[in-house]
């Protein structure tokens, strides 16, 4: 999977693209019928937690989130349905992030799917006519163009749509699931609590999250990509605890995590039998002999730290991540 950012055509348009390792029909199906498999739970305008994200597969279909009690919070309407090549959605979320039923005040999200060589599919997204949201439309533009906007969302989509080797697919599934849980773990956490350690023996949530990014970097390096996100040794196993002001900012950590994930899931999609059977290099548990073993171990390690995020979240007095 590769990600590109296209310069904006104008201040009222946001364009993003992603290329995934999957055929055209599969890619379109994951984006639409499989919307719930990749859409993050944090992106919901309802008052209660999101249970299911839905795009109804037809012109005039609703785009909505369903909560546990059956409440459905609509955020858009399908205006063009041309599978497997094109989809247009009226974005009906106003600058206050509330649903506006007036279609004349909705911007448009067009998604085009183009088959490329090697079983790849390019997905081009254009969010346009943002000026229709009125004088405060810039709030919408900043939201959809920012780190939590379409760039990150297409990254999540791409890693779900990728077709992986049968032995790699469970690893990718676990990592993607962990990302969803980690995303939910930070919902409602106050900025002052990001570096808070509930006990002297407990790491803070943001340290744990950065450690996960650092460990996924090792996973990426194991697969032959020498990328360094610039987090240094501050988040390594056994690192000495520092004052919060000595660590990178939350934005820097998030940026590093996103780039590592973009590279990692793209690399995982290329792994085959030869790579899986290759001897693993570097420090590792005695039971890890091959790259395939290493991938399984890294997925286990990643899940362990997601559990830590959930534990610290509850220690801070917030509701659990699951349930």
C-alpha positions as CSV (number, residue, x, y, z in Angstrom):
1,X,0.0,0.0,0.0
2,X,1.3,3.4,-0.9
3,X,-0.1,6.8,0.1
4,X,0.1,10.1,-1.8
5,X,-1.1,13.5,-1.0
6,X,-2.2,15.6,-4.0
7,X,-1.8,19.4,-3.7
8,X,-5.2,21.0,-3.2
9,X,-6.8,22.3,-6.3
10,X,-8.3,25.1,-4.3
11,X,-8.9,26.0,-0.7
12,X,-12.3,24.3,-0.8
13,X,-11.1,21.0,-2.1
14,X,-9.1,18.2,-0.4
15,X,-7.5,15.4,-2.4
16,X,-5.9,12.2,-1.2
17,X,-5.0,8.9,-2.8
18,X,-3.9,5.4,-1.8
19,X,-2.8,2.3,-3.7
20,X,-3.6,-1.1,-2.3
21,X,-2.6,-4.6,-3.2
22,X,-6.0,-5.9,-4.2
23,X,-8.2,-6.2,-7.3
24,X,-10.8,-3.6,-8.3
25,X,-13.9,-5.4,-7.1
26,X,-12.4,-6.4,-3.8
27,X,-11.2,-2.8,-3.1
28,X,-14.6,-1.3,-3.9
29,X,-16.3,-3.9,-1.8
30,X,-14.1,-3.2,1.3
31,X,-14.6,0.5,1.0
32,X,-18.4,0.2,0.8
33,X,-20.0,-3.1,2.0
34,X,-17.0,-3.5,4.3
35,X,-17.1,0.1,5.6
36,X,-17.4,-1.1,9.2
37,X,-14.2,-3.1,9.0
38,X,-12.0,-0.1,8.6
39,X,-13.9,3.0,9.8
40,X,-12.5,4.1,13.2
41,X,-14.9,4.2,16.2
42,X,-13.6,7.6,17.2
43,X,-15.2,9.1,14.0
44,X,-18.8,9.3,15.1
45,X,-21.1,12.2,15.6
46,X,-23.6,10.4,17.9
47,X,-23.8,10.7,21.7
48,X,-23.1,7.1,22.4
49,X,-20.3,4.7,21.2
50,X,-20.4,3.6,17.6
51,X,-21.3,0.0,17.2
52,X,-21.5,-0.3,13.4
53,X,-20.6,2.0,10.5
54,X,-22.7,1.6,7.4
55,X,-22.8,2.8,3.7
56,X,-26.0,1.6,2.1
57,X,-25.1,0.2,-1.3
58,X,-27.3,2.2,-3.7
59,X,-27.9,5.7,-5.0
60,X,-29.9,7.5,-2.3
61,X,-28.4,5.2,0.4
62,X,-27.6,6.6,3.8
63,X,-24.2,6.7,5.4
64,X,-24.6,6.4,9.1
65,X,-23.3,5.1,12.4
66,X,-25.5,2.7,14.5
67,X,-25.2,2.8,18.3
68,X,-25.9,-0.1,20.7
69,X,-29.5,0.9,21.4
70,X,-30.3,1.0,17.6
71,X,-30.0,4.8,17.3
72,X,-28.7,5.7,13.8
73,X,-26.8,8.9,13.3
74,X,-26.7,9.8,9.6
75,X,-23.7,11.8,8.3
76,X,-24.1,11.4,4.5
77,X,-26.1,10.3,1.5
78,X,-24.9,8.2,-1.6
79,X,-25.6,10.4,-4.6
80,X,-23.7,8.3,-7.2
81,X,-23.3,4.5,-7.1
82,X,-21.2,3.1,-10.0
83,X,-19.5,-0.2,-8.7
84,X,-16.7,-1.0,-8.9
85,X,-15.3,2.3,-10.3
86,X,-17.0,5.3,-8.6
87,X,-18.8,6.5,-5.5
88,X,-20.0,10.0,-4.6
89,X,-21.3,10.8,-1.1
90,X,-23.0,14.0,0.1
91,X,-21.1,15.0,3.2
92,X,-23.8,16.3,5.5
93,X,-21.8,17.2,8.6
94,X,-21.7,20.9,9.3
95,X,-18.9,23.0,10.8
96,X,-20.2,22.1,14.3
97,X,-19.9,18.4,13.4
98,X,-23.7,17.9,13.4
99,X,-25.9,16.4,10.7
100,X,-27.6,18.8,8.3
101,X,-30.3,17.3,6.2
102,X,-30.2,20.1,3.7
103,X,-28.3,18.6,0.7
104,X,-27.7,22.1,-0.8
105,X,-25.4,22.7,2.2
106,X,-23.5,19.4,1.8
107,X,-20.0,19.1,0.3
108,X,-19.2,16.1,-1.9
109,X,-16.8,13.2,-1.4
110,X,-16.0,11.4,-4.7
111,X,-14.0,8.2,-4.6
112,X,-12.7,6.7,-7.8
113,X,-11.2,3.2,-8.1
114,X,-8.8,2.4,-10.9
115,X,-7.2,-1.0,-11.7
116,X,-3.4,-1.0,-12.1
117,X,-0.9,-3.6,-13.1
118,X,0.3,-6.3,-10.7
119,X,-3.2,-6.8,-9.1
120,X,-3.1,-3.3,-7.6
121,X,-5.9,-0.7,-7.3
122,X,-5.5,3.0,-7.0
123,X,-8.1,4.9,-5.0
124,X,-8.5,8.6,-5.5
125,X,-10.6,10.6,-3.1
126,X,-11.7,14.2,-3.6
127,X,-13.7,16.1,-1.0
128,X,-14.9,19.2,-2.8
129,X,-17.4,22.1,-2.5
130,X,-16.5,22.7,1.1
131,X,-17.7,26.2,0.7
132,X,-21.3,24.9,0.8
133,X,-20.9,24.6,4.6
134,X,-21.1,28.3,4.9
135,X,-18.8,30.9,6.5
136,X,-17.3,28.5,8.9
137,X,-16.4,25.9,6.2
138,X,-12.7,26.2,7.1
139,X,-13.4,24.2,10.2
140,X,-14.6,21.3,8.0
141,X,-11.6,21.7,5.7
142,X,-9.1,21.6,8.5
143,X,-10.7,18.5,10.0
144,X,-10.8,16.5,6.8
145,X,-7.4,17.6,5.7
146,X,-5.7,17.1,9.0
147,X,-4.0,14.1,10.6
148,X,-7.3,12.6,11.7
149,X,-8.9,13.3,8.3
150,X,-8.8,11.5,4.9
151,X,-5.1,10.8,4.8
152,X,-5.3,8.7,8.0
153,X,-8.6,7.2,7.1
154,X,-7.4,6.0,3.7
155,X,-4.4,4.5,5.4
156,X,-6.8,2.5,7.6
157,X,-8.8,1.5,4.6
158,X,-5.7,0.5,2.6
159,X,-4.3,-1.8,5.3
160,X,-7.7,-3.5,5.6
161,X,-8.2,-3.8,1.8
162,X,-4.7,-5.2,1.1
163,X,-4.6,-8.9,0.2
164,X,-2.0,-10.7,2.3
165,X,-0.2,-14.0,2.2
166,X,-2.4,-16.5,4.3
167,X,0.3,-16.7,7.0
168,X,0.6,-12.9,7.1
169,X,-3.2,-12.1,7.1
170,X,-3.7,-12.9,10.8
171,X,-0.8,-10.7,11.8
172,X,-2.2,-7.8,9.7
173,X,-5.6,-8.4,11.2
174,X,-4.3,-8.3,14.7
175,X,-2.3,-5.1,14.1
176,X,-5.2,-3.4,12.4
177,X,-7.5,-4.4,15.3
178,X,-5.0,-3.2,17.8
179,X,-4.9,0.2,16.1
180,X,-8.7,0.4,16.4
181,X,-8.5,-0.4,20.1
182,X,-5.6,2.0,20.7
183,X,-7.6,4.8,18.9
184,X,-10.5,4.1,21.2
185,X,-8.3,4.1,24.3
186,X,-7.5,7.8,23.8
187,X,-11.1,9.0,23.5
188,X,-11.8,11.4,26.3
189,X,-8.2,11.4,27.7
190,X,-7.3,14.9,28.9
191,X,-4.1,16.3,27.5
192,X,-2.7,16.6,31.1
193,X,-3.2,12.9,31.5
194,X,-1.4,11.7,28.4
195,X,1.9,11.4,30.3
196,X,0.4,10.6,33.7
197,X,1.6,7.4,35.4
198,X,-1.1,5.9,37.7
199,X,1.6,4.1,39.7
200,X,5.5,4.3,39.8
201,X,5.5,0.9,38.1
202,X,3.1,2.0,35.3
203,X,4.1,3.8,32.1
204,X,1.9,6.6,30.7
205,X,-0.5,6.1,27.8
206,X,1.5,8.2,25.4
207,X,4.7,6.4,26.3
208,X,3.1,3.1,25.7
209,X,1.7,4.3,22.3
210,X,5.2,5.6,21.3
211,X,6.7,2.3,22.4
212,X,4.3,0.4,20.1
213,X,5.4,2.6,17.2
214,X,9.1,2.0,18.0
215,X,8.5,-1.8,18.2
216,X,6.6,-1.7,14.9
217,X,9.6,0.0,13.5
218,X,11.7,-3.0,14.5
219,X,9.1,-5.2,12.7
220,X,9.4,-3.0,9.6
221,X,13.2,-3.3,9.8
222,X,13.0,-7.1,10.1
223,X,11.2,-7.0,6.7
224,X,14.1,-5.1,5.1
225,X,12.9,-1.5,5.4
226,X,15.5,0.6,7.3
227,X,13.1,3.5,8.0
228,X,13.8,5.4,11.2
229,X,10.9,7.5,12.5
230,X,13.2,9.6,14.7
231,X,11.9,8.5,18.1
232,X,15.3,7.6,19.4
233,X,15.9,5.3,22.3
234,X,13.4,7.0,24.7
235,X,10.7,4.4,24.1
236,X,12.8,1.3,24.0
237,X,12.4,-1.6,26.4
238,X,13.9,-0.7,29.8
239,X,14.4,3.0,28.9
240,X,14.7,5.3,31.9
241,X,11.6,7.4,32.6
242,X,12.1,11.1,31.7
243,X,10.2,14.3,32.5
244,X,7.2,14.7,30.1
245,X,8.8,17.8,28.6
246,X,11.8,15.8,27.4
247,X,9.7,13.5,25.1
248,X,8.5,14.4,21.6
249,X,5.2,16.0,21.3
250,X,2.0,14.1,20.8
251,X,1.8,15.3,17.2
252,X,5.3,14.1,16.5
253,X,4.5,10.7,18.0
254,X,1.3,10.4,16.0
255,X,3.1,11.4,12.8
256,X,5.8,8.8,13.4
257,X,3.2,6.1,14.1
258,X,1.2,6.9,11.0
259,X,4.3,6.8,8.8
260,X,5.5,3.5,10.3
261,X,2.1,2.0,9.8
262,X,1.9,3.1,6.2
263,X,5.2,1.5,5.4
264,X,4.6,-1.6,7.5
265,X,1.2,-2.6,6.1
266,X,2.5,-2.0,2.5
267,X,5.5,-4.2,3.3
268,X,3.4,-6.9,4.9
269,X,1.4,-7.1,1.6
270,X,4.5,-8.1,-0.3
271,X,5.7,-10.8,2.1
272,X,5.7,-14.4,0.6
273,X,6.9,-17.8,1.4
274,X,10.6,-17.0,0.8
275,X,10.5,-14.1,3.2
276,X,8.5,-15.9,5.9
277,X,11.0,-18.8,5.9
278,X,14.1,-16.6,6.1
279,X,16.1,-16.7,9.3
280,X,15.2,-13.8,11.6
281,X,18.1,-11.5,12.5
282,X,18.9,-9.4,15.6
283,X,17.9,-9.8,19.2
284,X,14.9,-12.2,19.6
285,X,13.4,-14.8,22.0
286,X,14.8,-18.3,21.6
287,X,11.6,-19.5,20.1
288,X,11.8,-17.1,17.2
289,X,13.8,-18.6,14.4
290,X,12.2,-17.3,11.2
291,X,10.8,-14.0,9.9
292,X,7.4,-15.7,10.1
293,X,8.0,-16.5,13.8
294,X,9.1,-12.9,14.4
295,X,5.9,-11.4,12.8
296,X,3.8,-13.6,15.1
297,X,5.9,-12.5,18.1
298,X,5.6,-8.8,17.2
299,X,1.8,-9.2,16.9
300,X,1.7,-10.8,20.4
301,X,3.8,-8.0,21.8
302,X,1.6,-5.3,20.2
303,X,-1.5,-6.9,21.7
304,X,0.1,-6.9,25.2
305,X,0.6,-3.2,25.0
306,X,-2.9,-2.4,23.8
307,X,-4.0,-4.2,27.0
308,X,-1.7,-1.8,28.9
309,X,-3.3,1.2,27.3
310,X,-6.8,-0.1,28.3
311,X,-5.6,-0.7,31.9
312,X,-4.0,2.8,32.3
313,X,-7.2,4.4,30.7
314,X,-9.3,2.8,33.4
315,X,-6.8,3.8,36.1
316,X,-7.4,7.3,35.0
317,X,-11.1,6.9,35.7
318,X,-12.4,6.5,32.2
319,X,-14.7,3.8,30.8
320,X,-13.2,0.6,29.4
321,X,-12.2,0.3,25.8
322,X,-14.4,-2.7,25.0
323,X,-18.0,-3.2,26.2
